[in-house]
């Protein structure tokens, strides 16, 4: 019973991490759109954070989105269903 509860907590934690990651992506997109439309923010960023300000024009949001999709593909593309795992274990034992 304890193992089942731990698995449920782990599953909920994974969903929470995904939700937080998508919220962060949304905020990065929002900052990028605001940076492109607000000349004051653009000049402030160039004056105060210098050469790193080019990340605010959508580059950082694109990199973050690419990392999230790459992780999702790597994590879930190789995931086997329970039936496939049972069949594989039966083949090994036979």
Rosetta silent file (secondary structure, phi, psi, omega in degrees, C-alpha in Angstrom):
SEQUENCE: XXXXXXXXXXXXXXXXXXXXXXXXXXXXXXXXXXXXXXXXXXXXXXXXXXXXXXXXXXXXXXXXXXXXXXXXXXXXXXXXXXXXXXXXXXXXXX
SCORE:     score description
SCORE:     0.000 S_00000001
   1 L     0.000  -38.500  179.545    0.000    0.000    0.000 S_00000001
   2 H   -64.753  -37.612  179.825    2.865    2.345    0.803 S_00000001
   3 H   -64.950  -40.597  178.188    4.418    1.703   -2.611 S_00000001
   4 H   -61.859  -41.592  179.363    1.151    2.604   -4.340 S_00000001
   5 H   -65.415  -39.928  178.027    0.986    5.872   -2.423 S_00000001
   6 H   -63.810  -39.400  178.135    4.589    6.688   -3.376 S_00000001
   7 H   -65.467  -38.668  178.224    3.802    6.034   -7.041 S_00000001
   8 H   -65.899  -40.897  178.193    0.770    8.318   -6.846 S_00000001
   9 H   -64.604  -41.317  178.763    2.827   11.068   -5.236 S_00000001
  10 H   -63.921  -40.760  179.788    5.501   10.681   -7.917 S_00000001
  11 H   -65.537  -43.881  177.836    2.894   10.869  -10.677 S_00000001
  12 H   -63.276  -38.085  179.143    1.315   13.992   -9.185 S_00000001
  13 H   -64.646  -41.603  177.574    4.746   15.564   -8.813 S_00000001
  14 H   -61.188  -43.180  179.003    5.540   14.902  -12.480 S_00000001
  15 H   -64.944  -37.763  178.446    2.274   16.554  -13.523 S_00000001
  16 H   -64.990  -41.255  178.414    3.017   19.515  -11.258 S_00000001
  17 H   -63.519  -41.999  177.954    6.484   19.931  -12.789 S_00000001
  18 H   -63.643  -42.779  179.588    4.971   19.863  -16.291 S_00000001
  19 H   -62.461  -44.153  178.803    2.343   22.439  -15.307 S_00000001
  20 H   -64.444  -38.703  178.730    4.975   24.725  -13.810 S_00000001
  21 H   -64.368  -40.063  178.491    7.162   24.347  -16.892 S_00000001
  22 H   -69.479  -34.577  175.410    4.293   25.320  -19.179 S_00000001
  23 H   -65.297  -42.580  177.483    3.511   28.329  -16.984 S_00000001
  24 H   -61.476  -42.311  177.631    7.159   29.399  -17.197 S_00000001
  25 H   -61.311  -42.960  177.665    7.027   29.000  -20.983 S_00000001
  26 H   -61.357  -40.947  177.968    3.895   31.149  -21.092 S_00000001
  27 H   -66.623  -37.888  177.124    5.592   33.837  -19.012 S_00000001
  28 H   -64.702  -40.122  177.119    8.658   33.783  -21.282 S_00000001
  29 H   -64.786  -41.679  179.137    6.441   34.221  -24.335 S_00000001
  30 H   -60.973  -46.351  179.127    4.615   37.061  -22.579 S_00000001
  31 H   -63.095  -38.073  179.659    7.892   38.835  -21.730 S_00000001
  32 H   -64.347  -44.589  178.699    9.077   38.337  -25.311 S_00000001
  33 H   -65.742  -40.261  178.320    5.922   39.875  -26.788 S_00000001
  34 H   -65.611  -39.404  179.046    6.099   42.752  -24.314 S_00000001
  35 H   -62.087  -40.371 -178.423    9.791   43.304  -25.149 S_00000001
  36 H   -73.235  -27.715 -176.154    8.996   43.536  -28.849 S_00000001
  37 H   -99.067  -13.523 -176.004    6.091   45.957  -28.410 S_00000001
  38 L  -110.497  106.333 -177.353    7.431   48.177  -25.601 S_00000001
  39 H   -66.985  -33.295  178.201   10.248   50.470  -26.725 S_00000001
  40 H   -63.711  -44.849  178.767   10.935   51.645  -23.163 S_00000001
  41 H   -63.128  -39.279  179.274   11.470   48.053  -21.994 S_00000001
  42 H   -64.638  -44.872  179.498   13.710   47.382  -24.971 S_00000001
  43 H   -69.282  -36.053  177.112   15.895   50.431  -24.319 S_00000001
  44 H   -63.663  -43.312 -179.314   15.992   49.676  -20.581 S_00000001
  45 H   -64.921  -41.815  179.279   17.097   46.099  -21.241 S_00000001
  46 H   -64.997  -35.193 -178.674   19.802   47.193  -23.658 S_00000001
  47 H   -77.234  -35.662 -171.952   21.088   49.760  -21.152 S_00000001
  48 H  -100.790  -33.607 -179.832   20.980   47.553  -18.049 S_00000001
  49 L  -112.953    0.575  169.750   21.560   43.969  -19.111 S_00000001
  50 H    61.247 -131.021 -172.362   23.527   44.685  -22.245 S_00000001
  51 H   -67.486  -13.921  179.928   24.257   41.932  -24.738 S_00000001
  52 H   -77.508  -13.253 -176.951   22.009   39.435  -22.930 S_00000001
  53 H   -63.953  -18.808  178.593   18.939   41.471  -23.931 S_00000001
  54 H   -65.528  -19.876  177.759   18.808   39.680  -27.302 S_00000001
  55 H   -68.337  -22.001 -177.631   17.442   36.651  -25.409 S_00000001
  56 H   -78.824   -9.193 -176.617   14.251   38.594  -24.704 S_00000001
  57 H   -86.116   18.243  178.521   13.251   38.850  -28.369 S_00000001
  58 L   114.416  -13.933 -178.779   11.922   35.290  -28.435 S_00000001
  59 H   -64.459  -46.762 -178.111   15.207   33.415  -28.405 S_00000001
  60 H   -65.266  -40.552  178.096   14.948   32.336  -24.788 S_00000001
  61 H   -65.212  -39.094  178.070   11.318   31.228  -25.184 S_00000001
  62 H   -65.890  -41.796  178.315   12.259   29.219  -28.281 S_00000001
  63 H   -64.546  -43.447 -179.799   15.181   27.539  -26.544 S_00000001
  64 H   -65.352  -41.820  177.789   13.009   26.694  -23.530 S_00000001
  65 H   -63.963  -39.205  177.185   10.215   25.329  -25.740 S_00000001
  66 H   -64.472  -41.045  177.438   12.761   23.222  -27.624 S_00000001
  67 H   -64.058  -42.671  178.956   14.162   21.833  -24.401 S_00000001
  68 H   -63.385  -45.934 -179.671   10.681   20.966  -23.120 S_00000001
  69 H   -67.426  -39.223  177.828    9.682   19.244  -26.360 S_00000001
  70 H   -61.711  -41.978  177.970   12.984   17.399  -26.598 S_00000001
  71 H   -65.270  -43.029 -179.310   12.613   16.134  -23.060 S_00000001
  72 H   -62.936  -41.819  179.594    8.997   15.105  -23.655 S_00000001
  73 H   -66.785  -44.916 -179.745    9.902   13.195  -26.816 S_00000001
  74 H   -65.187  -36.530 -176.691   12.880   11.496  -25.179 S_00000001
  75 H   -75.082  -44.389 -170.264   10.873   10.613  -22.080 S_00000001
  76 H  -102.347  -12.509  179.564    7.662    9.355  -23.619 S_00000001
  77 H   -71.926  -35.024 -179.003    8.699    8.033  -27.043 S_00000001
  78 L   -92.128    5.951 -177.295   10.501    5.057  -25.553 S_00000001
  79 L   -76.292  129.084 -178.901    7.855    4.338  -22.967 S_00000001
  80 L   -98.153  150.241  175.647    6.391    0.868  -23.267 S_00000001
  81 L   -78.109  165.852  179.500    2.883   -0.140  -22.354 S_00000001
  82 H   -60.833  -38.166 -179.858    2.282   -2.734  -19.664 S_00000001
  83 H   -63.732  -41.374  178.762    1.288   -5.294  -22.314 S_00000001
  84 H   -64.315  -38.679  178.404    4.563   -4.812  -24.175 S_00000001
  85 H   -64.768  -41.508  179.182    6.530   -5.267  -20.946 S_00000001
  86 H   -64.972  -45.500  179.330    4.680   -8.507  -20.151 S_00000001
  87 H   -61.220  -41.124  179.838    5.228   -9.857  -23.671 S_00000001
  88 H   -65.305  -40.676  179.303    8.920   -8.974  -23.533 S_00000001
  89 H   -68.491  -34.173  177.070    9.383  -10.704  -20.175 S_00000001
  90 H   -67.785  -38.293  178.946    7.565  -13.795  -21.485 S_00000001
  91 H   -66.406  -38.297  179.804    9.801  -13.903  -24.552 S_00000001
  92 H   -67.637  -37.751 -177.633   12.928  -13.677  -22.406 S_00000001
  93 H   -78.293  -19.316 -178.269   11.818  -16.478  -20.123 S_00000001
  94 L   -84.581    0.000    0.000   10.818  -18.784  -23.015 S_00000001
